[in-house]
Structure formats: structure tokens, C-alpha cells
């Protein structure tokens, strides 16, 4: 905003609008109506030129797009065949391709070796875990079998003792009765 002082008048500029106010003269209506009329004419002119501009830009774009696409396609075809045009550039391109292929193969080999080592490590750890679980289960089963065997042997021994006692008592009674 710029302010300039000239013999009792102040001019203020703000964006695109300029107003002048004189402290001794008030503003008159005819100036305001001319200003409004010129603003209306200016608006119509801008609208007309704006519509024309939009139509022109659309037409230019419709023409520029296919031309640009053809030129880009031509450049890509030229870029694809250019390295193979002379012997020197052809050999350079072949050497570059060989280097790229070798680099890619080495990368694949490293990645494959890494995956193989990781997989074999997983297999080993899984095998060790399964073996530990199997040993623990075997121990539990062997312990249960041993406890059951001990219990059965103890029960058999007690029953044998009872049967022998019963047999002895029965034999004694039979001998007493006979």
C-alpha cells in the first residue's frame, strides 16, 4: 500500500484499485456512474476474450498432443537404434550389456545363496526343536511306562501274596477237616 500526499489530497493504492480523496471536494455521482459503466464494459471484454482464449487453448492442445506423441515416439526409436549404428558404439553397447548381465547374475547368485543358507538354518533349527520335543515326549512315556510297570508289579506281588496266604489258609483248613 502506497500513500502519497499532494496539497490536501491522499492517493491510496491497494491491489488493482486506486482511489483519490480530496479533503476539500466531496466525490460526485457522475464520476461514480462512469466508473461503474467502464467496469461493466471491461468485464464484458474480459469475458469475451477469456472465452476466446479458452477455445484457442483447447484447439492448440488438441493439435499439440498428437504431434508431441509422434515426436517422442520418433526420439525413442532413434535412441533404441543409435547405439547399434556403428561398430564402435555397437561394441561399447555389447560390453555394457555383458557387464550388466554379469552384475545381475552375481546379484541373483548372492540372493540365492543367502536364501539357501537361511533355509538350511531354518531346517536345522526346526529339526533340533522337533528332536528336543520328541526326546521330551519319549522321556515322559518311558517314565509313565516305568511307573505303570512298578505299580503293576507291586499289585501282582500283593495279589500273589494274598493268594498264597489264602491258599495256605485253605490248605490248613482242609488238613484240619480231613
Secondary structure as the mmCIF struct_conf table of DSSP 4:
data_model
#
loop_
_struct_conf.conf_type_id
_struct_conf.id
_struct_conf.beg_label_comp_id
_struct_conf.beg_label_asym_id
_struct_conf.beg_label_seq_id
_struct_conf.end_label_comp_id
_struct_conf.end_label_asym_id
_struct_conf.end_label_seq_id
STRN STRN1 UNK A 2 UNK A 6
TURN_TY1_P TURN_TY1_P1 UNK A 7 UNK A 8
STRN STRN2 UNK A 9 UNK A 14
TURN_TY1_P TURN_TY1_P2 UNK A 15 UNK A 16
STRN STRN3 UNK A 17 UNK A 22
BEND BEND1 UNK A 23 UNK A 25
HELX_LH_PP_P HELX_LH_PP_P1 UNK A 26 UNK A 28
HELX_RH_AL_P HELX_RH_AL_P1 UNK A 29 UNK A 82
TURN_TY1_P TURN_TY1_P3 UNK A 83 UNK A 84
BEND BEND2 UNK A 85 UNK A 86
HELX_RH_AL_P HELX_RH_AL_P2 UNK A 87 UNK A 177
#
